[in-house]
Amino acid sequence: MPRPARPGFVPRPHALAALASALLAGLPPAARAQSTAPPNSEHVLPAVTATATQARPGSLNDTVTTGTKTDTPLRDIPAAITVIPEEVLREQGAVDLNYALQNSAGVQPQLAGGYGFANNYTIRGLAMRFLRDGYPDGPSQNGYYRTMYDVERLEVLKGPGSALYGSGQPGGTVNIVTKPPRSTFGAEVGAFGGSFGTWGTYVDVGGPVASNLSTRLIADVEKSDGYRGLSRDIKEISPSLSWAYDTNKTLTIDYDHRDIRIVPDNYGIIFNNQGKIAGAPRDSRYYSPFNDTRQTVDRVTVSHDWRIDPALSMRTAFIYDERSLDMTRNAGGNGGNSLNQMTGRTARTQVDDGHFIMAQNELTWKTRTGPVDHTVLFGLEYTDTHIDTVRTGYNLPNILNINAPVVPETTLAGLSPVVSQGFNRVLKQEDIGVYLQDQMAFGEHFKVRGAVRTDRVKFSDIGTQSGAFRSIGDTQNLTSGSLGAVWQPTRSLSFYTGVSTSKFINVSTEPAALSTQPESSLLKEIGFKADWLDGRLQTNVALFDTERKNYYITLPGALSPTPDGRDHSRGVELEVTAQPMAGWTVLANFAWQDVEVESNTVASNAAMGVTNRSIAGTRPPGVARTGGRLWTTYDFQQQALHGWGVGFGVTYKGDSYADSLNLYRVPSYVVFDAAVYYRQKTWDVTLNLKNLTDKTYYVSPTFVGALPGDTRSAMLTARYRFQ
C-alpha cells in the first residue's frame, strides 16, 4: 500500500499514475464502489445493513450511500435525502434531469439550467454539485447535459457534504446512481418521439460472459429541433463489466463516452425598462443564430472492494475524466431601455479542455465498544484538476425593438474581439484529503454520526485576463465537519438534528479569475422521517438554516465577478409518498425558503436608471421562495383493464428575480402534465402530455430575461424487454 504523502508534498500527474498502478496492483479488487451489487449476483459484496426483503425506494428501510459512503438505511441518517427511482422517471417521461429533479423539494433550475446546455440548479436556494456513483462528476457551471438512459436512481442530499466529499456546495448534492453490470442475461430496447422534432432510441443489454464476469452495455441516440430552435444532438455509449474473481473480491470497470451538441440561450424573453417581460411572442428569439456548444466526455472508473473479514472491508477507486467544451454563446446584455431597445449585447467563444483525476482508498470497520455499535469509515483521497480555458468576447449590435425582435447578426465574421472580455488561462488544483466518519448506534433508538475531513489544497490560475498577464495561486489547509443525531422511538419514526460545515476552493472557468478565499457554509437542520399506516404513507419534513460565504458573483454594471457573495437560507421542506389504495400512488413535495443576500456590494442597472444600490436584503437571482410538485398514478385493478394506467402531475413555482437588484421579476406558474400507459411483462407503451393547458410560463430567469417553458407537447415511448 502506498505511503501517505509527506506534509506539504503534492504529487504530480506522473506520481499519480504510479499511485493508481500501485493501488490496483497491490490491493485486491472488489465490487463497484458506492454502488449496490448486481441483482441476483452470486457474489456477496460488503454491506453495512442487510434486509430480508427489498425495501421500497425512499422508504425508511431503503439503503443509500449518499451522505455516508456506506450502505445505511435512510432512517439512520441525520440529514434530508430524496430518492427518485427509475420507475418514477419512466412514468413521468423524464428524459432529462430538469424534469426528473422536480420530484425533490427545493431543487430549482439555475440560469436556465446552465445556459440551456448544462445542468445547473439551486437546492434550498444555494449552489449544488454532482456525483456519479458517489464520485465527483465535473463542475456545476459549464458542465454537461445529463440523460436518463443509464440511471437506476437519483439520490439528492440536502446541505453541504464536504465532511466526506471535499468540495461540497452548500445547497446539496445530486448523486446519479447508474445501472450496474448484469449477472443474469437481460436486454431492453426503446424508442420515443414527439413534439419539437424530438426522437431517440436506446439499447440496454447485459449478462454474464463467464460464471464470474458480468457485463452491461448501454448506448443511445437523442435528437430534437427544440422549442424556439434550441436543438440538441446527443450520442452516448456506456459499457461496464464486473469480475468477481473470488468470493470476497470483485473488480468493476465503467466507461462513459458522451458526444453532446446543444444550442444555448441565456437571454430568453427580455425585460423592458418597467421590469416586466417584453410583450413579444413567447417563441421569440433574442439569441444569436450561430450559438452552439459541442462537448465530449470520456470517463473511466476502475473500482474494487475487498471484504477482508465480516467486520472489515476496503474500497479502492481510480477515475480519469477527460472533457472538452467548445462553446459560442451570448454573454452580456441589458434589459430594454426607454426606447425598447436591447443594448450592451455581447457574444463569446470559449474552449475548455480539462482532465479530472481521482485516486481514493477507504476502509469500513464495524466494531463494538461496550453497548455502542460503530461503523467507522476512514478515507484517503487524491484529486488532480487541470483545465485549459480560452475565451474571446465580441460586441454585438442592438436589437431595435424588444417587442418584435430581429436579431441583426448572422455570423461572428467581421466582428473585432474585445480584449477586456477575453482570457487565456490554465487552472490547476491538487488536493490530498483525509476523512473519518463514525456512525454510532446506542441500542435501537439512538444513533449518532460524526465526520471530519481535512484537505491540503494547492491551486493556481495563471494566464492573461483582459490582455494582461497575472498569476493567482496558494496552498491552504481546509477543514470541514458534520455532527448529527437520530432518535427513533419506533421503527417507523425517526427524529433527527444535525449541523455541518463546508470549506473549499471553487475551481470553475465561468468566473474570469479564481478566488483565493475558500467558499464556506454552515448548515443547521432538524427534521423527522416517518412511515404511517403500515407503510402506505411516508413523510419527510426538514427545517433548515444555511449560511453561505465568499462565493463569486457577477453584478449588474460590474466588469468582473467578485468573491463578495454572502447568502442566508432558511425554510421548511415536505415530501410525501402515499398509497391510499391498491394501484394508486401519490408523490408530493413542497418547499418554502427564505433566501436573503447579505452582501453589501453595490450594483447598477442603467436601463432602469438605478446606480450604486446595495444588494443587501434582496433574493438571489433565480430563487423562488415557494415551489412544489404533485404526481399521482393509478394502475387499473379491473381484469378487463389489466396493464392500463394513468398519471397526472401538477408543478408549481413561485416568483423569482433575474437580477441581483430584484428589478426584473419572473411571475409564478402552475403547469399540468398527464400520462397514459399500458404495461406487460416484456413490453410497455407510455404517452406523456406536458403543459396540458398550453400555459405561457417562464421556467427560469436568465440575467436580463426569462426562459419560456415549452408549449403543450406530447411524447410517445415504447420499450421491449428480452429475458
VOTIRO-228316 format. One record per residue (C-alpha): residue number from 1; x, y, z. Coordinates in Angstrom, 3 decimals. Layout:
# VOTIRO-228316
 resi       c1       c2       c3
  NUM        X        Y        Z
...
This chain:
# VOTIRO-228316
 resi       c1       c2       c3
    1    0.000    0.000    0.000
    2    1.434    3.435   -0.918
    3    2.758    5.515    1.931
    4    0.810    8.687    2.813
    5    2.154   11.843    1.202
    6    4.567   13.891    3.292
    7    3.131   17.140    4.689
    8    3.448   19.882    2.120
    9    4.134   17.420   -0.705
   10    1.685   17.423   -3.638
   11    2.115   14.580   -6.174
   12    2.380   15.435   -9.867
   13    0.404   13.580  -12.577
   14    3.232   11.067  -13.225
   15    3.291   10.298   -9.499
   16   -0.471    9.887   -9.632
   17   -0.133    7.274  -12.362
   18    2.265    5.353  -10.155
   19   -0.130    5.682   -7.223
   20   -3.032    4.369   -9.299
   21   -0.943    1.468  -10.559
   22    0.095    0.587   -7.021
   23   -3.466    0.733   -5.786
   24   -4.730   -1.556   -8.499
   25   -1.819   -3.967   -8.358
   26   -1.229   -4.052   -4.631
   27   -4.776   -4.115   -3.347
   28   -7.243   -6.911   -4.082
   29  -10.040   -5.668   -6.340
   30  -13.650   -5.634   -5.214
   31  -17.076   -4.519   -6.226
   32  -18.196   -1.296   -7.755
   33  -17.567    1.462   -5.224
   34  -20.545    3.325   -3.847
   35  -22.992    1.115   -5.720
   36  -25.151   -1.834   -4.868
   37  -24.371   -5.363   -6.053
   38  -25.908   -6.517   -9.342
   39  -29.311   -8.124   -8.847
   40  -29.231  -11.882   -8.238
   41  -25.450  -11.830   -8.019
   42  -23.940  -14.984   -6.520
   43  -21.036  -12.963   -5.099
   44  -21.870  -11.064   -1.921
   45  -20.309   -7.617   -1.641
   46  -19.729   -5.706    1.574
   47  -22.801   -4.134    3.072
   48  -23.393   -2.310    6.294
   49  -27.033   -3.334    6.511
   50  -28.796   -6.455    5.261
   51  -32.549   -6.867    4.952
   52  -34.619   -9.922    4.193
   53  -36.795   -8.162    1.632
   54  -36.097   -5.352   -0.762
   55  -37.198   -2.005    0.667
   56  -39.330    0.353   -1.372
   57  -37.159    3.165   -2.805
   58  -37.250    6.158   -0.487
   59  -38.762    4.310    2.481
   60  -37.139    4.378    5.916
   61  -35.613    0.939    5.320
   62  -34.189    1.835    1.924
   63  -30.381    1.958    1.997
   64  -28.387    4.728    0.323
   65  -24.700    5.570    0.111
   66  -25.128    9.301   -0.447
   67  -24.228   11.256    2.665
   68  -22.449    8.419    4.499
   69  -20.467    6.453    1.835
   70  -21.771    3.288    3.498
   71  -24.975    1.349    2.844
   72  -27.103    2.982    5.528
   73  -30.907    2.940    5.958
   74  -32.482    6.360    5.432
   75  -33.975    6.223    8.924
   76  -30.437    6.252   10.438
   77  -29.107    9.300    8.551
   78  -29.425   12.716   10.279
   79  -29.993   14.571    7.006
   80  -32.701   15.086    4.392
   81  -32.247   12.773    1.383
   82  -34.642   12.292   -1.537
   83  -34.629    9.054   -3.548
   84  -36.075    9.183   -7.079
   85  -36.239    5.660   -8.597
   86  -36.183    4.759  -12.279
   87  -39.847    3.697  -12.191
   88  -40.943    7.253  -11.372
   89  -38.739    8.717  -14.100
   90  -40.302    6.402  -16.663
   91  -43.871    7.127  -15.597
   92  -43.271   10.859  -15.908
   93  -41.423   10.679  -19.227
   94  -38.411   12.365  -17.607
   95  -35.850   12.210  -20.419
   96  -33.745   14.958  -18.826
   97  -32.557   15.925  -15.368
   98  -34.537   19.193  -15.292
   99  -37.812   17.275  -15.253
  100  -36.554   14.468  -13.005
  101  -35.430   16.756  -10.173
  102  -38.870   18.323   -9.846
  103  -39.508   15.292   -7.622
  104  -37.192   16.671   -4.916
  105  -38.334   19.557   -2.711
  106  -36.460   22.813   -3.147
  107  -34.493   21.919   -6.309
  108  -34.791   24.660   -8.959
  109  -33.056   25.209  -12.354
  110  -30.446   27.967  -12.248
  111  -29.644   30.256  -15.208
  112  -31.948   28.279  -17.489
  113  -30.326   25.049  -16.314
  114  -26.758   26.105  -17.145
  115  -27.498   28.410  -20.111
  116  -29.520   25.581  -21.649
  117  -26.552   23.334  -22.472
  118  -25.594   22.087  -18.997
  119  -27.444   21.028  -15.858
  120  -27.230   23.565  -13.053
  121  -29.552   24.019  -10.076
  122  -30.014   25.552   -6.695
  123  -31.023   23.427   -3.705
  124  -32.605   25.394   -0.875
  125  -31.706   28.475   -2.906
  126  -27.959   27.728   -2.850
  127  -25.399   26.181   -5.201
  128  -25.083   22.391   -5.543
  129  -22.765   19.758   -7.024
  130  -22.992   16.441   -8.912
  131  -21.741   12.959   -8.114
  132  -21.884    9.875  -10.338
  133  -21.949    6.661   -8.323
  134  -20.586    8.625   -5.382
  135  -17.648   10.219   -7.229
  136  -17.331   13.841   -8.459
  137  -18.984   14.394  -11.837
  138  -17.422   17.621  -13.039
  139  -18.349   21.236  -12.304
  140  -21.899   22.543  -11.974
  141  -21.095   25.605  -14.096
  142  -20.105   24.839  -17.687
  143  -20.921   21.200  -17.034
  144  -22.948   18.974  -19.354
  145  -26.491   17.845  -20.166
  146  -27.338   14.568  -18.403
  147  -29.658   11.987  -19.913
  148  -31.542    9.234  -18.054
  149  -30.712    6.088  -20.064
  150  -28.123    4.668  -17.655
  151  -29.758    5.954  -14.444
  152  -31.018    3.474  -11.857
  153  -31.996    6.142   -9.310
  154  -31.242    9.671   -8.161
  155  -30.259   10.428   -4.571
  156  -30.438   14.071   -3.523
  157  -28.608   15.055   -0.333
  158  -29.688   18.391    1.118
  159  -26.976   20.573    2.636
  160  -23.163   20.565    2.323
  161  -21.362   17.223    2.123
  162  -17.800   18.480    2.492
  163  -17.072   16.312    5.532
  164  -16.915   13.334    3.153
  165  -16.785   14.691   -0.398
  166  -14.434   17.654   -0.082
  167  -15.802   20.355   -2.393
  168  -19.345   20.150   -1.046
  169  -21.557   23.005   -2.226
  170  -23.858   24.436    0.475
  171  -27.183   23.615   -1.170
  172  -26.612   19.916   -1.554
  173  -25.539   17.087   -3.806
  174  -27.222   15.144   -6.610
  175  -25.797   11.624   -6.810
  176  -26.619    9.853  -10.076
  177  -26.605    6.111   -9.362
  178  -26.096    4.196  -12.595
  179  -27.201    0.712  -13.639
  180  -24.614   -1.920  -12.628
  181  -23.364   -4.835  -14.762
  182  -25.880   -7.673  -15.022
  183  -25.189  -11.123  -13.556
  184  -28.164  -12.633  -15.432
  185  -28.938  -12.029  -19.078
  186  -31.362   -9.281  -19.934
  187  -31.886   -6.688  -22.616
  188  -34.166   -3.762  -23.331
  189  -34.632   -1.679  -26.446
  190  -36.657    1.505  -26.534
  191  -37.611    4.405  -28.738
  192  -39.515    7.637  -28.279
  193  -40.721   10.507  -30.401
  194  -42.833   13.599  -30.046
  195  -43.160   17.358  -30.258
  196  -40.443   19.753  -31.490
  197  -38.978   17.069  -33.759
  198  -37.787   15.079  -30.750
  199  -36.848   11.434  -31.096
  200  -34.468    8.966  -29.552
  201  -33.601    5.310  -29.293
  202  -31.501    3.187  -26.959
  203  -30.360   -0.344  -26.214
  204  -29.527   -1.751  -22.768
  205  -28.085   -5.269  -22.864
  206  -26.028   -7.315  -20.434
  207  -25.331  -10.590  -18.757
  208  -22.581  -12.998  -17.736
  209  -19.908  -13.888  -20.282
  210  -18.397  -16.277  -17.729
  211  -19.502  -17.596  -14.345
  212  -17.791  -14.715  -12.551
  213  -17.800  -11.977  -15.208
  214  -20.880   -9.732  -15.510
  215  -21.296   -7.122  -18.251
  216  -23.588   -4.368  -19.470
  217  -23.728   -2.077  -22.491
  218  -25.987    0.970  -22.785
  219  -25.994    3.019  -25.993
  220  -28.351    5.813  -27.016
  221  -29.027    8.492  -29.607
  222  -31.259   11.506  -28.949
  223  -32.144   14.411  -31.234
  224  -34.528   17.349  -31.055
  225  -35.170   20.528  -33.034
  226  -36.188   22.062  -29.701
  227  -38.732   24.700  -28.781
  228  -37.573   28.105  -30.080
  229  -34.817   26.380  -32.080
  230  -32.908   25.192  -29.004
  231  -31.864   21.912  -30.578
  232  -29.846   19.031  -29.168
  233  -27.986   16.100  -30.707
  234  -26.637   13.505  -28.250
  235  -24.807   10.205  -28.741
  236  -23.645    8.098  -25.779
  237  -22.192    4.675  -25.064
  238  -21.530    3.203  -21.605
  239  -20.022   -0.293  -21.318
  240  -19.245   -1.807  -17.900
  241  -18.017   -5.106  -16.503
  242  -17.659   -6.668  -13.075
  243  -15.208   -9.513  -12.437
  244  -15.845  -11.418   -9.195
  245  -12.667  -13.474   -9.243
  246  -13.041  -14.546   -5.606
  247  -15.897  -14.836   -3.132
  248  -14.899  -11.538   -1.499
  249  -13.065   -9.701   -4.281
  250  -14.558   -8.014   -7.333
  251  -13.145   -5.622   -9.902
  252  -15.501   -3.264  -11.764
  253  -14.680   -1.101  -14.781
  254  -17.050    1.537  -16.178
  255  -16.514    3.660  -19.265
  256  -18.716    6.525  -20.421
  257  -18.424    8.335  -23.739
  258  -20.738   11.248  -24.427
  259  -20.921   13.425  -27.545
  260  -23.285   16.328  -26.926
  261  -24.265   19.240  -29.155
  262  -26.819   21.773  -27.880
  263  -27.875   25.294  -28.870
  264  -27.747   27.514  -25.750
  265  -29.840   30.556  -24.851
  266  -29.058   32.735  -21.844
  267  -31.429   35.575  -22.835
  268  -34.893   34.024  -23.034
  269  -37.529   36.784  -23.387
  270  -36.086   40.162  -22.383
  271  -37.414   42.500  -19.663
  272  -38.407   46.063  -20.511
  273  -37.477   49.195  -18.565
  274  -40.581   48.772  -16.382
  275  -39.236   45.499  -15.016
  276  -41.781   43.390  -16.906
  277  -41.253   40.698  -19.515
  278  -41.453   42.199  -23.009
  279  -44.684   41.847  -24.968
  280  -43.062   39.710  -27.669
  281  -44.497   36.285  -28.587
  282  -43.185   33.530  -26.313
  283  -41.342   31.840  -29.191
  284  -39.316   34.990  -29.944
  285  -35.540   34.704  -30.187
  286  -33.009   37.207  -28.907
  287  -30.042   34.838  -29.004
  288  -27.526   34.822  -31.864
  289  -28.237   32.299  -34.651
  290  -24.660   30.970  -34.500
  291  -24.915   29.922  -30.824
  292  -23.642   26.390  -30.376
  293  -21.973   24.107  -27.830
  294  -20.079   20.909  -28.579
  295  -18.926   18.681  -25.764
  296  -17.233   15.333  -25.386
  297  -16.927   13.482  -22.099
  298  -14.739   10.393  -21.653
  299  -14.747    8.927  -18.169
  300  -13.172    5.691  -16.918
  301  -13.856    4.365  -13.412
  302  -11.904    1.408  -12.047
  303  -13.141    0.343   -8.625
  304  -12.779   -2.620   -6.328
  305  -13.797   -3.821   -2.879
  306  -12.088   -6.355   -0.700
  307  -14.092   -7.886    2.110
  308  -11.183   -8.693    4.387
  309  -13.444  -10.234    7.036
  310  -17.094   -9.762    8.067
  311  -16.206   -6.618   10.038
  312  -13.613   -5.017    7.766
  313  -13.729   -4.066    4.092
  314  -11.591   -1.947    1.794
  315  -12.834    0.110   -1.138
  316  -10.427    1.483   -3.743
  317  -11.121    3.510   -6.875
  318   -9.338    5.336   -9.656
  319  -11.111    7.741  -12.038
  320   -9.886    9.502  -15.145
  321  -12.362   12.020  -16.569
  322  -11.486   13.997  -19.697
  323  -13.771   16.705  -21.072
  324  -13.788   19.260  -23.839
  325  -16.221   22.127  -24.339
  326  -16.296   24.281  -27.485
  327  -18.870   26.990  -26.945
  328  -20.247   30.011  -28.771
  329  -22.975   31.837  -26.890
  330  -24.266   35.234  -25.906
  331  -22.922   36.734  -22.710
  332  -23.672   40.330  -21.744
  333  -26.802   42.301  -22.498
  334  -29.130   44.853  -20.953
  335  -32.846   44.812  -20.479
  336  -34.907   47.048  -22.726
  337  -34.363   50.787  -22.374
  338  -36.871   53.625  -22.706
  339  -36.815   53.152  -26.497
  340  -37.486   49.421  -26.097
  341  -34.011   48.656  -27.425
  342  -31.740   45.921  -26.132
  343  -28.225   47.306  -25.776
  344  -24.913   46.006  -24.473
  345  -25.222   42.681  -26.261
  346  -22.096   40.559  -26.450
  347  -21.095   37.108  -27.642
  348  -18.233   34.911  -26.603
  349  -16.408   31.880  -27.850
  350  -14.819   29.655  -25.234
  351  -12.870   26.427  -25.302
  352  -12.362   24.402  -22.098
  353  -10.130   21.339  -22.203
  354   -9.809   19.615  -18.862
  355   -8.988   16.423  -17.090
  356  -10.080   15.342  -13.640
  357   -8.255   12.515  -11.854
  358   -9.087   10.904   -8.553
  359   -7.494    8.094   -6.556
  360   -9.340    7.023   -3.425
  361   -8.943    4.359   -0.764
  362  -11.468    3.722    2.029
  363  -11.677    1.322    4.956
  364  -15.001    0.454    6.606
  365  -14.800   -1.219   10.015
  366  -17.741   -2.433   12.082
  367  -16.967   -2.890   15.744
  368  -18.465   -2.584   19.212
  369  -17.309   -0.761   22.344
  370  -19.416   -1.643   25.350
  371  -23.072   -1.075   24.415
  372  -22.239    1.022   21.316
  373  -22.069   -0.343   17.758
  374  -19.719    1.549   15.441
  375  -19.435    1.758   11.666
  376  -16.156    3.577   11.118
  377  -15.133    4.916    7.710
  378  -11.580    6.119    7.048
  379  -10.682    7.571    3.654
  380   -7.648    8.898    1.825
  381   -8.219   10.757   -1.445
  382   -6.098   12.476   -4.057
  383   -7.586   14.631   -6.818
  384   -5.970   16.486   -9.681
  385   -7.763   19.078  -11.824
  386   -6.208   20.663  -14.905
  387   -8.217   22.934  -17.228
  388   -7.003   24.990  -20.185
  389   -9.546   27.685  -20.989
  390   -9.578   30.373  -23.683
  391  -12.323   32.977  -24.067
  392  -12.809   35.646  -26.717
  393  -15.507   38.298  -26.451
  394  -17.307   40.335  -29.109
  395  -19.695   43.293  -29.023
  396  -22.959   42.825  -30.925
  397  -25.370   45.340  -32.448
  398  -28.508   46.417  -30.598
  399  -31.903   44.802  -31.035
  400  -34.050   47.777  -32.015
  401  -37.437   46.560  -30.716
  402  -37.638   44.028  -27.906
  403  -41.390   43.599  -28.518
  404  -40.764   42.411  -32.094
  405  -37.123   41.314  -32.010
  406  -34.991   40.959  -35.111
  407  -31.512   39.648  -34.351
  408  -29.166   41.613  -36.655
  409  -26.043   39.432  -36.591
  410  -25.715   36.208  -38.557
  411  -22.021   35.418  -38.025
  412  -19.021   36.423  -35.938
  413  -17.058   37.111  -39.115
  414  -16.083   40.775  -39.347
  415  -16.531   41.421  -35.616
  416  -13.411   42.501  -33.739
  417  -12.531   40.748  -30.453
  418  -12.807   42.894  -27.325
  419   -9.693   42.478  -25.204
  420  -11.428   43.240  -21.907
  421  -13.871   40.351  -22.451
  422  -11.293   37.618  -23.028
  423   -8.793   35.430  -21.221
  424   -6.308   32.611  -21.816
  425   -5.675   30.669  -18.597
  426   -4.583   27.393  -17.049
  427   -6.385   26.353  -13.864
  428   -4.892   23.667  -11.642
  429   -5.806   22.150   -8.337
  430   -4.239   19.270   -6.435
  431   -5.920   18.079   -3.271
  432   -4.932   15.494   -0.688
  433   -7.886   14.783    1.592
  434   -8.164   12.620    4.703
  435  -11.555   11.945    6.284
  436  -13.007    9.972    9.179
  437  -16.620    9.131    9.976
  438  -18.154    7.194   12.848
  439  -21.781    6.060   12.817
  440  -22.682    5.019   16.360
  441  -25.769    3.084   17.445
  442  -26.696    3.281   21.133
  443  -29.170    0.421   21.009
  444  -32.192    0.511   18.704
  445  -33.416    4.008   19.440
  446  -30.483    6.447   19.387
  447  -27.896    6.952   16.618
  448  -25.079    9.498   16.280
  449  -22.984   10.306   13.220
  450  -19.844   12.432   13.238
  451  -17.428   13.152   10.378
  452  -14.415   15.365    9.823
  453  -12.260   15.973    6.769
  454   -9.102   17.960    6.188
  455   -7.731   18.860    2.750
  456   -4.390   20.252    1.710
  457   -5.215   22.157   -1.465
  458   -2.704   23.603   -3.895
  459   -4.325   25.704   -6.619
  460   -3.335   28.157   -9.320
  461   -4.860   30.275  -12.089
  462   -2.167   31.520  -14.472
  463   -2.534   33.362  -17.770
  464   -3.864   36.511  -19.347
  465   -7.027   38.301  -18.328
  466   -8.220   41.365  -20.265
  467   -4.917   41.335  -22.148
  468   -2.691   41.465  -19.051
  469   -0.732   38.581  -17.552
  470   -1.467   37.639  -13.971
  471   -0.750   34.733  -11.678
  472   -3.024   33.586   -8.836
  473   -2.215   30.694   -6.530
  474   -1.860   29.436   -2.998
  475   -1.710   26.329   -0.814
  476   -4.218   26.065    2.017
  477   -5.367   23.579    4.634
  478   -9.150   23.375    4.820
  479  -11.256   21.502    7.374
  480  -14.949   20.584    7.237
  481  -17.122   18.571    9.586
  482  -20.585   17.312   10.432
  483  -22.362   16.049   13.537
  484  -25.880   14.686   13.780
  485  -28.133   12.525   15.924
  486  -31.236   10.406   15.309
  487  -33.850    9.365   17.872
  488  -36.168    6.534   16.861
  489  -38.972    5.943   19.366
  490  -40.301    3.272   16.963
  491  -39.001    1.570   13.821
  492  -41.322    3.714   11.732
  493  -40.411    7.135   13.157
  494  -37.077    8.981   13.160
  495  -36.402   12.437   14.568
  496  -33.038   13.935   13.655
  497  -30.909   17.010   14.083
  498  -27.583   17.926   12.585
  499  -25.001   20.569   11.843
  500  -22.435   20.543    9.034
  501  -19.832   22.865    7.568
  502  -18.027   23.152    4.263
  503  -14.889   24.915    3.131
  504  -13.373   24.525   -0.329
  505  -11.777   26.302   -3.291
  506  -14.280   26.601   -6.142
  507  -12.395   25.898   -9.400
  508  -14.540   26.968  -12.357
  509  -13.925   28.516  -15.770
  510  -17.038   30.681  -15.599
  511  -15.558   33.484  -13.434
  512  -12.718   35.375  -15.099
  513  -10.407   34.731  -12.127
  514  -10.029   32.197   -9.354
  515  -10.698   33.359   -5.811
  516   -8.036   32.584   -3.213
  517  -10.657   32.835   -0.498
  518  -12.274   29.460    0.218
  519  -16.029   29.357   -0.078
  520  -17.644   28.268    3.177
  521  -21.030   27.380    4.589
  522  -22.757   26.346    7.806
  523  -25.969   24.264    7.986
  524  -28.230   23.682   10.980
  525  -31.154   21.311   10.453
  526  -33.870   19.384   12.281
  527  -36.471   17.056   10.849
  528  -38.330   13.792   11.019
  529  -38.981   10.819    8.738
  530  -41.996    8.590    9.275
  531  -43.878    5.595    7.897
  532  -47.579    5.588    8.677
  533  -50.481    3.198    8.082
  534  -48.315    0.082    7.721
  535  -46.074    1.781    5.177
  536  -48.835    3.179    2.956
  537  -47.851    6.744    3.859
  538  -44.325    8.132    4.180
  539  -43.498   11.704    5.186
  540  -40.200   13.569    5.418
  541  -40.085   17.033    6.980
  542  -36.963   19.193    7.357
  543  -36.371   22.665    8.827
  544  -33.041   24.193    7.795
  545  -30.851   27.245    8.245
  546  -27.786   27.652    5.990
  547  -25.229   30.434    5.631
  548  -23.033   30.712    2.535
  549  -19.988   33.000    2.287
  550  -17.209   34.068   -0.101
  551  -18.572   32.936   -3.440
  552  -18.138   34.703   -6.763
  553  -20.957   36.899   -8.028
  554  -21.269   38.978  -11.199
  555  -23.293   42.118  -10.549
  556  -25.200   44.334  -12.987
  557  -22.903   47.158  -14.092
  558  -19.764   45.314  -12.941
  559  -16.936   44.425  -15.344
  560  -15.807   41.290  -13.490
  561  -17.069   38.963  -10.755
  562  -16.090   39.455   -7.131
  563  -15.873   36.978   -4.212
  564  -18.330   39.007   -2.171
  565  -21.248   36.616   -2.266
  566  -22.972   36.010    1.083
  567  -26.400   34.391    1.384
  568  -28.607   33.157    4.210
  569  -31.222   30.472    3.522
  570  -33.822   29.155    5.952
  571  -37.035   27.270    5.397
  572  -39.004   24.048    5.547
  573  -39.416   21.109    3.166
  574  -42.111   18.454    2.999
  575  -42.018   15.249    0.938
  576  -44.856   12.707    0.906
  577  -45.328    9.292   -0.668
  578  -48.738    7.664   -0.299
  579  -50.518    4.525   -1.483
  580  -54.116    5.190   -0.440
  581  -55.474    2.061   -2.139
  582  -54.379   -0.746   -4.400
  583  -52.904    0.618   -7.626
  584  -52.929    4.274   -6.543
  585  -49.672    6.083   -5.744
  586  -49.148    9.735   -4.825
  587  -45.816   11.607   -4.724
  588  -45.782   15.179   -3.456
  589  -43.266   17.731   -2.272
  590  -43.321   21.373   -1.213
  591  -40.644   23.827   -0.090
  592  -40.802   27.257    1.490
  593  -37.449   29.004    1.693
  594  -36.494   32.494    2.752
  595  -33.192   33.131    0.968
  596  -31.611   36.544    1.511
  597  -28.458   38.197    0.182
  598  -26.277   39.574    2.985
  599  -23.545   41.152    0.843
  600  -23.345   44.955    0.955
  601  -21.875   45.159   -2.553
  602  -23.499   47.801   -4.759
  603  -24.812   47.259   -8.280
  604  -26.291   49.311  -11.113
  605  -28.870   48.981  -13.891
  606  -28.524   51.740  -16.489
  607  -31.598   50.676  -18.462
  608  -33.782   51.321  -15.389
  609  -31.840   54.322  -14.097
  610  -30.505   52.620  -10.953
  611  -26.912   53.252   -9.881
  612  -24.821   52.097   -6.943
  613  -27.576   50.426   -4.938
  614  -26.713   47.829   -2.292
  615  -27.913   44.304   -2.996
  616  -28.246   43.502    0.725
  617  -31.691   42.178    1.585
  618  -32.509   41.034   -1.950
  619  -33.217   37.494   -3.073
  620  -30.505   35.681   -5.110
  621  -31.270   35.522   -8.849
  622  -33.339   32.558   -9.962
  623  -34.512   31.544   -6.482
  624  -38.233   31.168   -5.789
  625  -39.482   31.249   -2.206
  626  -42.031   28.510   -2.815
  627  -42.313   25.519   -5.101
  628  -43.849   22.083   -5.217
  629  -44.779   19.072   -7.281
  630  -47.633   16.539   -7.170
  631  -47.541   13.365   -9.247
  632  -50.117   10.615   -8.952
  633  -50.655    7.389  -10.886
  634  -53.357    4.756  -10.907
  635  -52.981    1.223  -12.261
  636  -56.435   -0.104  -13.076
  637  -57.283   -3.147  -10.980
  638  -60.166   -4.475  -13.066
  639  -59.266   -7.598  -15.044
  640  -60.541   -6.104  -18.303
  641  -58.195   -3.117  -17.900
  642  -55.215   -5.020  -16.526
  643  -51.980   -3.333  -17.630
  644  -53.530    0.095  -18.211
  645  -52.688    3.078  -16.036
  646  -52.908    6.852  -15.942
  647  -50.852    9.601  -14.363
  648  -51.418   13.250  -13.552
  649  -48.993   15.922  -12.367
  650  -49.054   19.497  -11.106
  651  -45.910   21.634  -10.881
  652  -45.833   24.961   -9.038
  653  -43.040   27.501   -8.755
  654  -43.282   30.875   -7.042
  655  -41.985   34.124   -8.444
  656  -38.262   34.842   -8.721
  657  -35.901   37.526   -9.977
  658  -33.444   37.577  -12.860
  659  -31.040   40.129  -11.393
  660  -29.185   40.895   -8.171
  661  -31.146   44.114   -7.623
  662  -34.511   42.321   -7.876
  663  -35.753   44.716  -10.547
  664  -36.724   42.001  -13.055
  665  -39.466   39.782  -11.657
  666  -40.404   36.426  -13.182
  667  -44.029   35.511  -12.351
  668  -45.091   32.301  -10.610
  669  -46.719   29.491  -12.543
  670  -48.717   26.270  -12.309
  671  -48.356   23.652  -15.074
  672  -50.291   20.402  -15.554
  673  -48.972   17.147  -17.031
  674  -50.522   13.732  -17.691
  675  -49.619   10.236  -18.793
  676  -51.401    7.155  -20.142
  677  -49.564    3.837  -20.223
  678  -50.010    0.153  -20.956
  679  -47.605   -2.361  -19.403
  680  -46.973   -6.022  -19.964
  681  -44.188   -8.249  -18.655
  682  -41.981   -7.835  -21.722
  683  -43.142   -4.511  -23.178
  684  -44.811   -1.213  -22.374
  685  -46.007    1.929  -24.127
  686  -46.391    5.360  -22.478
  687  -47.879    8.603  -23.764
  688  -46.747   11.676  -21.806
  689  -48.531   15.013  -22.211
  690  -46.886   18.144  -20.805
  691  -48.296   21.635  -20.228
  692  -51.840   20.418  -20.849
  693  -53.377   23.901  -20.838
  694  -50.674   25.356  -23.135
  695  -49.838   27.928  -20.495
  696  -47.299   30.670  -21.155
  697  -44.825   30.407  -18.295
  698  -41.156   31.034  -17.623
  699  -39.246   28.134  -16.148
  700  -36.113   30.034  -15.117
  701  -34.695   33.566  -15.101
  702  -31.537   34.276  -17.078
  703  -29.710   37.587  -16.469
  704  -31.921   40.145  -18.202
  705  -34.710   37.843  -19.314
  706  -36.606   34.645  -18.581
  707  -36.604   31.333  -20.439
  708  -40.085   30.314  -21.648
  709  -41.259   26.823  -20.806
  710  -42.320   24.504  -23.620
  711  -45.739   24.838  -25.182
  712  -48.164   21.930  -24.990
  713  -46.246   18.827  -26.066
  714  -46.543   15.057  -26.329
  715  -44.070   12.186  -26.175
  716  -44.731    8.525  -27.037
  717  -42.306    5.927  -25.641
  718  -42.182    2.198  -26.367
  719  -39.919   -0.401  -24.713
  720  -39.364   -4.117  -25.218
  721  -37.513   -6.388  -22.783
  722  -35.762   -9.658  -23.556
  723  -35.465  -12.075  -20.650
